[in-house]
Amino acid sequence: MIRHFLAKTLYWSDAAVKKLSFLALGTGVAFLLLMIVFVLRESSLGLGFAMNLFDFLVRQPWAPMATPPSHGIFHAWISTLVVTGLSLGLAIPLGFGIGLFLSEVAPRWVQQVMQPALEVLAGIPAVVYGFFGYVTLVRNFETWFDMPAGECLLIAGLILAVMVLPFVASTAAEAFRGVAQDLREMAYGLGVTQLYVMRRVLFRKALPGLFAAVALGLARALGETLAVLMLAGNTVAVPHSLLDRGQPLTALLTTELGETVVHSDKYQALFASGFILLIVVLGINVMIWTLKHRFLERSHA
C-alpha cells in the first residue's frame, strides 16, 4: 500500500514538473510572439511611408524636423555595424583564447581567480563601463588625435568589446571543458603536442559551444544601449571612419522615442527600426543555432 502510494506520488510530481516546465516554455514563447506582434503593429505606418525599404535603410537621411520630414536610418545601421563588428572582432578571438587557457592550461588556483573575475565583469552595469570610457578614453582621444570631442565609434567599440568579452570567454571555457577527456588522452597517446590537440581536437569538438558563445556575444553587442549612447557621439551624420561620431540604432531609439508623438510618422519609423533590428537579431541567432546543430550532427555521425 505504501509502495503504491509512493509510486503514485512520484508519478504525479513528475507530471506536475513536466506541466510547469511546459507552461514556463510556453509563456516565454508567448511573450516573444506578443512582443513581435506589438512592435510590428506599432510600426505599421512607419513601414507604410517606408514602402521602399531601400530608401528607408539606405537612401533617406534622418531629418524628422525637415520639410518634408525624412526618417531614414542609414546612419544608424552604419554605426551599429561598425561598433558591433569592432567589438566582436576583438572579443571573439580573445574570448576563445581566454576560454582555452582557463580550461586547458591555467593551474587550478588561476581558474579559481579568473572565473569569478569574468562573472564580476559580466555583472558590472553598462553605465559604469560607459562612465569609465568617458573619463579615460574620451579625454585621451581628444589629445591623441586632436579631436574637438573625443566621442567616436572606436571608443564605443573598444568598451563594448570589454563588455562582451566575459560572456564569450565563460561560454567558450564551458564548451572546451565539455569535450570528452578520452579524446584528449587518445590524442596525447599519439605523441602530438598540446597545441596540436587544442587546434585539431578541442576546437573541432567544442565548435557547437563556440557558436553559442558567438551568439551570446552578438546579442549582447547588438542590444547594448547606454554605453554606446555615452561614447559613440550620438550624431545623425553618416560616419566615414572609426574616429567619426555616430549613433547606433539602439541609441537612436533611446534618444528619440521619449520626445515623439504617439502614432506620428516619426513614432512609426522608430518602431519600424526596432522591428527590423529585432528581425535581424532573430535571423542571425537562427542561423548560428542552425550551424551549431549541423556541426553536432556531423560530430555524432
Buried (B, 14 or more C-beta within 10 A) or exposed (E): EEEEEEEEEEEEEEEEEEEEEEEEEEEEEEEEEEEBEEBBEBBEBBBEBBEEEEBBBEEBBBEBEEEEBBBBBBBBBBBBBBBBEBBBEBBBEBBBEBBBBBBBEBEEEEBEEBBEEBEEBBEEEBEEBBBBBBEEBBEEBBEEEEBEEBBBBBBBBBBBBBBBBBBBBBBBBBBBBEBEEEBBEEBBEEEEEEEEBBEEBBBEBBBBBBBBBBBBBBBBBBEBBBBBBBBBBBBBBBBEEBBBBBBBBBBBBBBBBEEBEEEBBBBBBBBBBBBBBBEBBEEBBEEBBEBBEEBBEEEEE
